[in-house]
Amino acid sequence: MAPWRRYLSKISMPDFSRAGAIEGYDRSRLSRAVFWGAIGLLVLAVLAQAYVTYDQFAGPMLADARALGAEPSWRRAGVMSQWLQRDRTEYIGFLRAEIPENATVVVPSEGYGGIFRFTELMQYYLFPRAVIRCPPDVLEACLQRAVERDPAGLHIMVVEEFPPVAAEQLGLVASRYSDRWGVYKPIND
Amino acid sequence: MIELATLCSGCVLLPWLTGSLLLFAVLAIGFLVSRALFSAPGWLEYAAFSFPLGTGLTTFVLFLMSWAGIRLTWVTLTLEVVLLLAFGILLSRSLTIDRQGGSTGQRLALGGLLLPFLLGLGILAAYLSIARSHSTYDVTGGWAVKGYGIALEGTIFAAREWGLWSLAYPLNIPLLHTAFMLVGAESIPLSKLVPTLYSFSLLFIVLRYWQGQGLAAPLAALGILVLATNPLIFLHSTMGFANLPFSCYLIGAILLGLEGMKKEDRRLLLAAGVILGIGTWTRAEGIGYSLVILLTFLLLGLIEGGRQRAGSVLWIVSPVALFGLTWMTFGWRAVGDSHLGVAMRGVLPQMMDGQLNLTQLYLVPRLFLERAVHIENWGLFVPIVLGLGTVGIVGYLIHQRPLDWGPLLFAGAMSAVPVGLFYVRSFTRIEDFRELLIRSFDRAFLPGYYMLVIAAFVIFWQGWSFALPAGADPEERRPPGGSG
């Protein structure tokens, strides 16, 4: 027996011949037609789904993956995230370079900073740095206290209008990434 | 404590090596436990259950260790894995009763038919999953960073401060991230293989069930490809949400339980319980789902075999209680404070005041169906389930076959639970309920999707097939579910 026949013989197939002709119609023929009809339609369905999956998802993702190549995992996550994308990810790269790993980072408070105010997101992108957020109603006092507690390690993200206090007022120095984004860091950093 | 990554900072391959070792160890733990749980395991049992069992048990013991005050480091992780491997060897040696019958030629041929396609899809999904890293909000801010925080601080209590949801969610998935972080493999990040491996384990779980139901190989193979090529399923194989791993546990438990009840096989029922128990350790709503699944088994037992068969549900209950109660003892307060906990507490008073939110109840399935009919969302899920289901029922009627209630009941239950959960949330998410549905319902519906497809294929097959291997006893020619 040819190998492919031997292979096929191991696959279970419906035994329609056992259906017989009962109650005025040939159940065997009808069952066979229904079964193979369904198989044909399922093949088409799988092909259609595979095309859509590749065309809409896998293909574009493959293109992104090729473009990003061997970038660090946090950078790939940022660029492919709908929340950060390329420009915000580059800013995070700046923060990672500016802020030592054992430092504490203050992220924008509620009402400031757009996506950067989400502590959990910044915990991921700035890992392993400690990330804290001040309540907006006591913002200045909270920032002041944070600096006093950790004058050598505290960094504050600068995102547009945040923080509404000048760096000198907090005893820190500003380092700009762009006109919108930057970081306040200790003077001797 | 010396960081593993610092032992060889210039070694590019070290993260791959340590991560792969961890992965193989976890798979080996699952393999050994599968060997002990199943009476006649073959390659299909190992392919289906090694990964979900291995991961669930490894993280659960890590959780217990940390709760007991042991600091989580790569050394304690290595010790844990070695001890679990030793325990697995002992367990499989003492409980194994039969090594026959798992890998029949037909099973291998069925696998051979699918393997090239699944391998190709699996490699593509794994590559894309690693390439896109943790780029989805909940995955970044919830599952991944929580695991990283635990790895950094060496304790599960770090999950309170790191990431979303405090301690409201069980830590199965975060602790997997912890484990990969501890062995230094998160620069890749190798934890992104987790969703792909869960997804493909689930495909083998379904294949195993269909094979047990006697589905013709081409039909079963196409069914698996229908699941694997579904755009949403493929996307989730690369994303990292906990819904797909959770579905893997729920569907695995349901299908093992159905088989166990039919065969009155206590080992299968126990295995179903262990899998379902790990499900309660994977998502916050796991306890609720488990209760619904246990009640459905009870109902099915009463329909099919009376009180005695219904009593066999107890074999499933005990492991579920072990995992579920342990987790709830630890996380009860946080679960109560979670969005679902708050919503649950808020529902009754509002309903007593006459606010029934019936419009929102109607909105849940309506918005879902609006999306489900589009091929780029759910593939051809609706036409396939409706088509096969209807043609199958016609076959049942023509051939006057007894109905197999099991898959149908569970398809109904798994579809109804997410509708119920979102209905409950409609009482607290008043302003953005519609957005919440559009954003989150699809992934909550994954268990329902799997069960509906499984049931549709089984009904179609049982309605129209006369399939048994040549030479089988004609008395046994009825479909496995057809004997009542």
Chai-1 contact restraints between the chains, C-beta under 6 A:
chainA,res_idxA,chainB,res_idxB,connection_type,confidence,min_distance_angstrom,max_distance_angstrom,comment,restraint_id
A,K10,B,G105,contact,1.0,0.0,6.0,A-B,restraint_1
A,K10,B,Q106,contact,1.0,0.0,6.0,A-B,restraint_2
A,K10,B,A109,contact,1.0,0.0,6.0,A-B,restraint_3
A,I11,B,A109,contact,1.0,0.0,6.0,A-B,restraint_4
A,I11,B,A217,contact,1.0,0.0,6.0,A-B,restraint_5
A,S12,B,Q106,contact,1.0,0.0,6.0,A-B,restraint_6
A,S12,B,A216,contact,1.0,0.0,6.0,A-B,restraint_7
A,S12,B,A217,contact,1.0,0.0,6.0,A-B,restraint_8
A,M13,B,A216,contact,1.0,0.0,6.0,A-B,restraint_9
A,P14,B,A216,contact,1.0,0.0,6.0,A-B,restraint_10
A,P14,B,S465,contact,1.0,0.0,6.0,A-B,restraint_11
A,P14,B,A467,contact,1.0,0.0,6.0,A-B,restraint_12
A,D15,B,F466,contact,1.0,0.0,6.0,A-B,restraint_13
A,D15,B,A467,contact,1.0,0.0,6.0,A-B,restraint_14
A,R18,B,F466,contact,1.0,0.0,6.0,A-B,restraint_15
A,A19,B,F466,contact,1.0,0.0,6.0,A-B,restraint_16
A,S31,B,W464,contact,1.0,0.0,6.0,A-B,restraint_17
A,V34,B,W464,contact,1.0,0.0,6.0,A-B,restraint_18
A,F35,B,W464,contact,1.0,0.0,6.0,A-B,restraint_19
A,I39,B,P218,contact,1.0,0.0,6.0,A-B,restraint_20
A,L42,B,L222,contact,1.0,0.0,6.0,A-B,restraint_21
A,A45,B,L380,contact,1.0,0.0,6.0,A-B,restraint_22
A,A45,B,I384,contact,1.0,0.0,6.0,A-B,restraint_23
A,V46,B,L225,contact,1.0,0.0,6.0,A-B,restraint_24
A,V46,B,V226,contact,1.0,0.0,6.0,A-B,restraint_25
A,V46,B,T229,contact,1.0,0.0,6.0,A-B,restraint_26
A,Q49,B,T229,contact,1.0,0.0,6.0,A-B,restraint_27
A,Q49,B,N230,contact,1.0,0.0,6.0,A-B,restraint_28
A,Q49,B,G379,contact,1.0,0.0,6.0,A-B,restraint_29
A,Q49,B,L380,contact,1.0,0.0,6.0,A-B,restraint_30
A,A50,B,T229,contact,1.0,0.0,6.0,A-B,restraint_31
A,V52,B,P231,contact,1.0,0.0,6.0,A-B,restraint_32
A,V52,B,I375,contact,1.0,0.0,6.0,A-B,restraint_33
A,V52,B,E376,contact,1.0,0.0,6.0,A-B,restraint_34
A,T53,B,T229,contact,1.0,0.0,6.0,A-B,restraint_35
A,T53,B,P231,contact,1.0,0.0,6.0,A-B,restraint_36
A,T53,B,F234,contact,1.0,0.0,6.0,A-B,restraint_37
A,Q56,B,E376,contact,1.0,0.0,6.0,A-B,restraint_38
A,F57,B,P231,contact,1.0,0.0,6.0,A-B,restraint_39
A,F57,B,L235,contact,1.0,0.0,6.0,A-B,restraint_40
A,M61,B,L128,contact,1.0,0.0,6.0,A-B,restraint_41
A,A65,B,A131,contact,1.0,0.0,6.0,A-B,restraint_42
A,S73,B,S133,contact,1.0,0.0,6.0,A-B,restraint_43
A,S73,B,P189,contact,1.0,0.0,6.0,A-B,restraint_44
A,R76,B,S133,contact,1.0,0.0,6.0,A-B,restraint_45
A,A77,B,S133,contact,1.0,0.0,6.0,A-B,restraint_46
A,A77,B,H134,contact,1.0,0.0,6.0,A-B,restraint_47
A,A77,B,S135,contact,1.0,0.0,6.0,A-B,restraint_48
A,M80,B,R132,contact,1.0,0.0,6.0,A-B,restraint_49
A,M80,B,S135,contact,1.0,0.0,6.0,A-B,restraint_50
A,S81,B,S135,contact,1.0,0.0,6.0,A-B,restraint_51
A,E120,B,G141,contact,1.0,0.0,6.0,A-B,restraint_52
A,E120,B,G163,contact,1.0,0.0,6.0,A-B,restraint_53
A,E120,B,L164,contact,1.0,0.0,6.0,A-B,restraint_54
A,L121,B,G141,contact,1.0,0.0,6.0,A-B,restraint_55
A,Q123,B,V145,contact,1.0,0.0,6.0,A-B,restraint_56
A,Q123,B,W162,contact,1.0,0.0,6.0,A-B,restraint_57
A,Y124,B,T140,contact,1.0,0.0,6.0,A-B,restraint_58
A,Y124,B,V145,contact,1.0,0.0,6.0,A-B,restraint_59
A,F127,B,Y148,contact,1.0,0.0,6.0,A-B,restraint_60
A,P128,B,L152,contact,1.0,0.0,6.0,A-B,restraint_61
